[in-house]
Amino acid sequence: MNAVSEPFQIHHTGLAWNNQFHRLGPDFYTPLAPQALPQPYWVGRSLAVADLLGLPQDQLQSDSLLNALAGNQPISGTQPLASVYSGHQFGHWAGQLGDGRACLLGEANGFEVQLKGSGLTPYSRMGDGRAVLRSSIREFLCSEAMHGLGIPTTRALCVVGSDEEVAREHLETAAVVTRVAPSFIRFGHFEHFAARNQLAQLTTLANYVIERYYPACQTASTLDANRYANLLLEVTERTAVMVAHWQAVGFCHGVMNTDNMSILGLTIDFGPFQFLDAYDPDHICNHTDRGGRYAFARQPDIAHWNLYALAQALMPLIEDQALALQALDTFKPVFERRWQQLMRAKLGLTEAAGTAFDQTSQREQDHTLIADLLKLLAQDRVDYPIFWRRLSHGVANQNFAPVRDLFLDRPAFDAWHMRYAERLSTVAPHQAATLMRKTNPKYVLRNYLGELAIEAAKAKDFSGVASLLTLLEQPFDEHPEHETKAAFPPDWASQIEISCSS
């Protein structure tokens, strides 16, 4: 389909648009329209996200919406813009950044709608403002996969493709992914104004975030009724919870720069991400991360580091270093508490009735049990998703032979399993098995599954994208017709290299 020739034609989505970020004023963004994407076609669509926006599902079949989300015609009620922010990248101050290839259309039904890959902006630097098909499919699928896993995340409505060529490591085709979130504000937005000593704009931004997303901070007396310290506290705790989910499920983000950290504690900016195959705490999923800054096991510490950068940006408003440190000090206990809860659920463990002392002792024993298990998984490079799913079935069927087969050092596993079985005896077997099947997904977005869907999509076969989306929306269900997608990855999967351009 050709781009719409009438430049002033307005597309009506039926959505009631509200553009609150736009009302912050031009210090925060540059108004601009997305650039047209020639001959667009649908690649993937999420009916669940359409429902979230209040968008009639039949709209996702329409050529007019296709063209609108490709940037080929304006949408009535929107006020498109690219926001400005700064940030630390790989631990170094990068200065001004901004939406270099994204255009925020506005807000519909309480959610901001953004086109990623929609062309050049004033913040594109040396880039072309476009996204490629492979990265757009990966972001679309992973956004919905994270939601299916119960992890705080941005969402994705659809991917629109085109045969327009863009240059990366080689020539590829362009695409636009429509992203959805309550807000796309990042740590870097605050860093931007703080670095420029623009206190008025920093205050405006902080007040906007508090009033829109953290209203309790206006009245809470948690940190001496300091609304900005309370904001830092809330963001710290949400970020800790998010990263605890990452570590429990085996998710590597790959590029945890401060401009890729959501002020709402959402997983954002899916680039060189990976769900672990073999368990390796030192795994680096981004092959451009040569120093291993964003290795899997380092993610909690990096998140904490990024929060310190946010705190530094907020200091002109907080004005009390002790309060800022008090807020930041909540990260480790909140992270540890939530991570332990998630890992104990993966093992089917609940607290037995008893005194507070008994429960504390039990939690300490569980901590050791989990730590020893992870050492075994790392020692033998055991497939992380398959281990947990097999363990779930082992508890349900009282047959642990398939789990034991995953280990090279079977005596070590036997010794651990004896301790686990003793602890499990304090929990009702049916209760444990049910909890585990709801906690340990059968399907995750392994890199090779994404690659297969991408390769098919390059040939205009989008059935792989649709099929994966169905599985990832319900990752804990069996889906027996897709059993092969829950199997061990092929040998070639370990050779896949994902970089920041992905």
C-alpha positions in Angstrom: 0.0 0.0 0.0 1.3 3.4 -0.9 1.7 6.2 1.6 -1.4 8.4 1.7 -1.1 11.1 -0.9 -3.3 13.7 0.8 -1.0 15.3 3.4 -3.8 16.9 5.4 -6.0 13.9 5.7 -6.8 13.2 9.3 -7.2 9.7 10.7 -9.7 9.2 13.4 -8.9 6.3 15.8 -11.9 6.8 18.0 -9.6 7.4 20.9 -9.9 10.3 23.2 -6.4 11.8 23.2 -4.9 13.7 26.1 -1.5 15.3 25.7 -0.3 16.0 29.3 3.4 15.7 28.6 3.0 18.2 25.7 1.6 20.7 28.2 4.9 20.7 30.1 6.2 23.1 27.4 8.9 23.3 24.7 11.8 23.0 27.2 11.0 19.3 27.4 10.6 18.3 23.8 10.6 19.3 20.1 7.2 19.1 18.3 7.5 17.1 15.2 5.5 14.7 13.1 6.7 11.1 12.3 8.3 10.6 8.9 6.4 8.6 6.3 7.3 5.0 5.9 6.6 3.8 2.3 4.4 0.9 1.5 3.7 -0.3 5.1 2.4 -3.7 6.1 1.3 -5.3 9.3 3.9 -7.5 11.0 2.4 -8.2 14.4 -0.5 -6.9 16.4 -1.6 -7.3 20.1 -5.3 -7.4 20.7 -4.7 -7.2 24.4 -2.9 -3.9 24.1 -5.6 -2.6 21.8 -8.1 -3.4 24.5 -5.8 -1.6 27.0 -6.1 1.6 24.9 -9.8 1.2 24.3 -9.0 0.8 20.6 -11.6 -1.4 18.7 -9.9 -4.5 17.6 -11.2 -4.2 14.1 -9.1 -1.1 13.8 -6.0 -3.3 13.8 -7.2 -4.6 10.5 -7.7 -1.2 8.8 -5.4 0.3 6.2 -6.0 3.7 7.6 -4.6 2.8 11.0 -1.8 1.0 9.3 -0.8 4.2 7.5 -1.3 6.3 10.6 1.1 4.2 12.7 3.6 4.2 9.8 3.7 8.0 10.0 2.0 8.4 6.7 -1.0 10.5 8.0 -1.7 12.4 11.1 -4.0 11.2 13.9 -6.7 13.6 15.0 -6.2 14.8 18.6 -2.5 13.9 18.9 0.3 16.4 19.3 3.5 14.5 18.3 6.8 15.3 19.9 10.3 14.0 20.6 11.4 14.5 24.2 14.9 15.5 25.3 16.9 13.8 28.0 20.5 13.0 28.9 22.2 10.1 30.6 25.0 7.9 31.6 25.9 5.2 29.0 28.1 2.3 30.1 29.0 4.3 33.2 30.1 7.5 31.4 28.3 10.8 31.1 27.0 11.0 27.5 25.4 14.4 27.7 22.3 15.3 25.8 20.5 12.3 24.2 16.7 12.3 23.7 14.2 10.5 21.5 16.5 9.9 18.5 14.1 7.7 16.7 10.8 7.9 18.6 7.8 10.1 18.4 5.3 10.4 21.3 1.8 10.8 19.7 0.1 11.6 23.0 -1.9 9.8 25.7 -4.9 7.6 25.2 -6.9 6.0 28.0 -4.2 6.9 30.5 -1.4 5.4 28.4 1.2 7.2 26.3 1.5 6.0 22.7 4.9 6.2 21.0 6.2 5.3 17.6 9.7 3.9 17.7 11.6 4.0 14.4 9.5 6.9 13.0 12.4 8.9 11.6 14.9 11.7 12.3 14.5 14.0 15.3 16.7 16.8 16.6 18.1 14.2 19.0 19.1 11.5 16.4 22.8 12.5 16.6 24.5 10.4 13.9 21.6 8.0 13.5 19.0 7.8 10.8 16.0 7.8 13.1 14.8 4.4 11.9 14.4 1.0 13.5 15.0 -2.2 11.7 12.6 -5.1 11.3 14.5 -7.5 13.6 14.8 -5.0 16.5 11.1 -4.0 16.2 10.0 -7.6 16.3 12.2 -8.4 19.3 10.8 -5.4 21.2 7.2 -6.2 20.3 7.5 -9.8 21.4 9.6 -9.1 24.5 7.3 -6.3 25.7 4.4 -8.7 25.7 6.5 -11.6 27.0 7.4 -9.6 30.1 3.8 -8.7 30.7 2.8 -12.4 30.4 5.5 -13.2 33.0 4.1 -10.6 35.4 7.1 -8.3 35.2 6.6 -4.5 35.2 7.1 -3.4 31.6 6.2 -1.1 28.7 3.9 -2.7 26.2 3.6 -2.9 22.4 0.6 -2.5 20.3 2.0 -3.5 16.9 4.8 -3.6 14.4 4.5 -2.0 11.0 7.1 -3.0 8.4 8.3 -1.6 5.1 10.7 -2.5 2.3 12.5 0.8 2.8 16.2 -0.1 3.3 18.3 1.2 6.2 22.0 0.5 6.8 23.2 -1.2 10.0 26.0 -3.8 9.9 24.4 -4.6 6.5 21.3 -3.3 4.6 18.0 -4.2 6.4 14.4 -3.2 6.1 12.7 -0.5 8.3 9.9 -1.0 10.7 8.0 1.0 13.4 6.9 -0.5 16.7 4.0 1.3 18.5 4.9 1.3 22.2 2.6 1.9 25.1 3.2 2.9 28.7 1.8 5.1 31.4 4.9 7.2 30.9 8.1 7.0 29.0 9.9 9.4 31.4 13.4 8.1 32.3 16.1 8.8 34.9 17.8 10.7 32.1 15.0 13.3 31.9 16.0 14.4 35.4 19.7 14.2 34.7 19.3 16.5 31.7 17.9 19.5 33.6 20.1 18.9 36.6 23.2 18.9 34.5 22.2 22.2 33.0 21.3 23.7 36.3 17.8 24.3 35.0 16.1 24.2 38.4 12.8 25.5 37.3 12.4 22.8 34.6 13.7 20.1 37.0 11.1 21.2 39.6 8.3 21.2 36.9 9.3 17.7 35.8 9.5 16.3 39.3 6.1 17.8 40.3 4.5 16.5 37.2 5.8 12.9 37.9 4.7 13.1 41.5 1.2 14.5 40.8 0.6 12.1 37.9 2.2 8.9 39.1 3.2 9.2 42.7 0.5 11.3 44.4 1.1 9.8 47.8 4.5 11.5 47.8 2.8 14.8 48.2 1.5 14.0 51.7 3.5 11.0 52.9 5.7 11.6 55.9 8.0 8.7 55.2 11.1 10.9 54.7 10.3 14.1 56.7 7.4 14.9 54.3 10.0 15.7 51.6 8.1 15.0 48.5 11.2 14.7 46.3 13.0 12.3 48.8 9.7 10.3 48.8 9.8 10.2 45.0 13.3 8.8 45.1 12.2 6.3 47.7 9.3 5.1 45.6 11.4 4.9 42.4 14.1 3.0 44.3 11.7 0.4 45.6 9.9 -0.1 42.3 13.2 -0.5 40.5 14.3 -3.0 43.1 11.2 -5.1 42.5 11.6 -4.9 38.8 15.2 -6.2 38.8 14.3 -8.9 41.3 11.8 -10.2 38.7 14.5 -10.0 36.1 17.0 -12.1 38.1 14.4 -14.7 39.1 13.2 -15.3 35.6 16.7 -15.2 34.1 16.3 -12.0 32.0 19.3 -10.0 30.8 18.5 -6.4 29.8 21.9 -5.8 28.1 22.1 -2.0 28.2 21.1 -0.6 31.5 22.1 3.0 30.8 20.4 5.7 32.9 18.5 6.8 29.8 17.0 3.3 29.6 15.7 3.3 33.2 12.0 4.1 33.7 10.9 6.5 36.4 8.0 4.1 37.0 10.1 1.0 37.5 9.1 -0.5 34.1 11.3 -2.6 31.9 12.0 -0.3 28.9 14.0 -0.2 25.7 14.4 -3.8 24.6 17.6 -3.9 22.6 20.3 -6.6 23.2 18.2 -8.5 25.8 18.2 -12.2 26.4 16.5 -14.8 28.5 19.2 -17.2 29.8 19.6 -20.6 28.2 22.3 -22.2 30.2 22.6 -20.6 33.6 25.6 -18.4 33.8 25.7 -15.5 36.3 28.5 -13.9 34.3 26.6 -14.1 31.0 26.9 -11.0 28.8 24.1 -10.7 26.3 25.3 -7.6 24.5 28.4 -8.3 22.5 29.3 -4.6 22.4 29.5 -4.7 26.2 33.1 -5.9 26.2 33.8 -4.9 29.8 30.8 -6.9 31.0 29.3 -4.0 32.8 25.8 -5.3 32.2 26.4 -9.0 32.8 23.5 -10.8 34.3 24.7 -11.0 37.9 25.6 -7.3 37.9 22.2 -6.1 37.1 21.1 -5.4 40.7 24.2 -3.4 41.4 23.9 -1.4 38.2 20.3 -0.6 38.9 21.5 0.7 42.3 24.2 2.7 40.7 21.7 4.2 38.3 19.5 5.2 41.2 22.5 7.1 42.7 22.7 9.0 39.4 19.0 9.8 39.7 19.5 10.9 43.3 22.3 13.2 42.3 20.0 14.8 39.7 17.3 15.3 42.4 19.6 16.7 45.0 18.8 20.3 44.2 15.2 19.5 45.1 15.8 17.1 48.0 18.5 19.3 49.5 19.3 16.8 52.3 21.9 14.2 51.5 21.0 12.1 54.5 17.4 11.8 53.2 18.6 10.8 49.7 20.8 8.1 51.1 18.0 6.9 53.3 15.9 6.4 50.2 18.7 4.7 48.3 19.4 2.4 51.2 16.1 0.7 50.7 17.2 -0.8 47.4 19.1 -3.8 48.7 16.6 -5.0 51.3 13.6 -4.5 49.0 15.5 -6.3 46.2 16.6 -9.2 48.4 13.2 -9.6 50.0 11.3 -9.7 46.7 13.9 -11.9 45.0 13.8 -14.4 47.8 10.0 -14.4 47.6 10.1 -15.1 43.9 12.8 -17.8 44.2 11.0 -19.6 47.1 7.8 -19.6 44.9 9.8 -21.1 42.1 10.7 -23.9 44.5 7.1 -24.2 45.7 8.0 -23.1 49.2 5.7 -21.3 51.6 6.3 -20.4 55.2 5.1 -23.0 57.7 3.1 -21.8 60.7 5.2 -21.0 63.7 6.8 -18.2 65.7 8.6 -15.3 64.2 11.9 -16.9 65.2 11.0 -20.2 63.4 10.0 -18.3 60.2 13.2 -16.3 60.3 15.3 -19.5 60.7 13.3 -21.1 57.9 13.9 -18.1 55.5 17.7 -18.3 56.3 17.6 -22.0 55.5 15.7 -21.3 52.2 18.3 -18.6 51.3 21.1 -21.2 51.7 19.1 -23.8 49.7 18.6 -21.3 46.8 22.2 -20.1 46.8 23.5 -23.7 46.7 21.1 -24.6 43.9 22.3 -21.6 41.8 25.9 -22.7 42.3 25.0 -26.2 41.0 23.1 -24.7 38.0 26.1 -22.5 37.2 28.6 -25.3 37.7 26.9 -27.5 35.1 25.5 -24.8 32.9 22.0 -26.2 33.3 19.3 -24.9 31.0 17.5 -22.4 33.3 13.9 -22.5 32.0 13.9 -26.2 31.4 15.3 -26.9 34.9 12.5 -25.0 36.6 9.7 -26.4 34.5 11.0 -30.0 35.0 11.3 -29.3 38.7 7.7 -28.2 38.7 6.5 -31.4 37.1 8.8 -33.4 39.4 7.1 -32.0 42.4 3.7 -32.7 40.9 4.5 -36.3 39.8 7.1 -37.1 42.5 9.5 -38.1 39.7 12.8 -36.2 39.7 14.7 -38.3 37.3 14.2 -35.9 34.4 15.5 -33.1 36.7 18.5 -35.1 37.8 19.4 -35.9 34.1 20.1 -32.2 33.6 23.2 -32.3 35.9 26.7 -33.6 35.2 27.5 -33.8 38.9 24.6 -36.0 39.9 25.8 -36.8 43.4 25.9 -33.0 44.1 22.4 -32.7 42.8 21.3 -35.7 44.9 22.7 -34.1 48.1 20.9 -30.8 47.3 17.7 -32.7 46.5 17.7 -34.5 49.8 17.7 -31.1 51.6 15.0 -29.8 49.2 12.8 -32.8 49.7 13.0 -32.4 53.5 12.0 -28.7 53.2 9.3 -29.5 50.7 7.8 -32.0 53.2 6.5 -29.0 55.2 4.4 -27.9 52.3 1.3 -29.6 50.9 2.5 -31.3 47.6 -0.5 -30.1 45.6 -0.1 -26.5 46.8 3.6 -26.5 46.0 3.1 -28.0 42.5 0.4 -25.5 41.7 2.5 -22.6 42.9 5.4 -23.7 40.8 3.5 -24.2 37.6 2.2 -20.6 38.0 5.7 -19.3 38.7 8.0 -21.3 36.3 7.2 -20.5 32.7 7.3 -23.2 30.1 7.9 -20.7 27.3 10.3 -17.7 27.3 11.5 -15.6 24.4 14.7 -17.4 23.7 16.9 -15.6 21.2 16.8 -18.4 18.7 12.9 -18.4 18.7 13.0 -14.7 18.0 15.5 -15.3 15.2 13.3 -17.9 13.5 10.3 -15.6 13.6 12.5 -12.7 12.3 13.9 -14.7 9.4 10.4 -15.8 8.4 9.1 -12.2 8.6 11.9 -11.0 6.3 10.2 -13.3 3.7 6.8 -11.7 4.6 5.7 -14.8 6.6 4.4 -13.3 9.9 2.9 -16.5 11.3 5.9 -17.1 13.5 5.5 -13.7 15.1 1.8 -14.4 15.7 2.5 -17.9 17.1 5.1 -16.7 19.5 2.9 -13.9 20.7 0.2 -16.4 21.6 2.7 -18.5 23.6 4.3 -15.5 25.3 1.0 -14.1 26.4 0.3 -17.3 28.3 3.8 -18.7 29.1 2.7 -20.9 32.0 0.2 -22.9 30.0 1.3 -26.2 28.3 0.4 -25.5 24.7 1.2 -29.1 23.7 1.0 -28.3 20.0 4.1 -26.0 20.4 6.2 -28.4 22.5 9.3 -27.9 20.4 9.4 -24.3 21.4 10.0 -25.4 25.0 12.8 -27.7 24.1 16.6 -27.2 24.4 17.9 -24.6 22.0 19.8 -25.8 18.9 23.6 -25.6 18.9 23.6 -22.6 16.6 21.6 -20.6 19.2 24.8 -20.0 21.2 26.4 -18.3 18.2 23.7 -15.5 18.0 25.2 -12.1 18.7 23.0 -9.3 19.8 24.3 -5.7 20.0 23.0 -2.3 20.8 21.9 -2.0 17.1 19.6 -4.9 17.7 
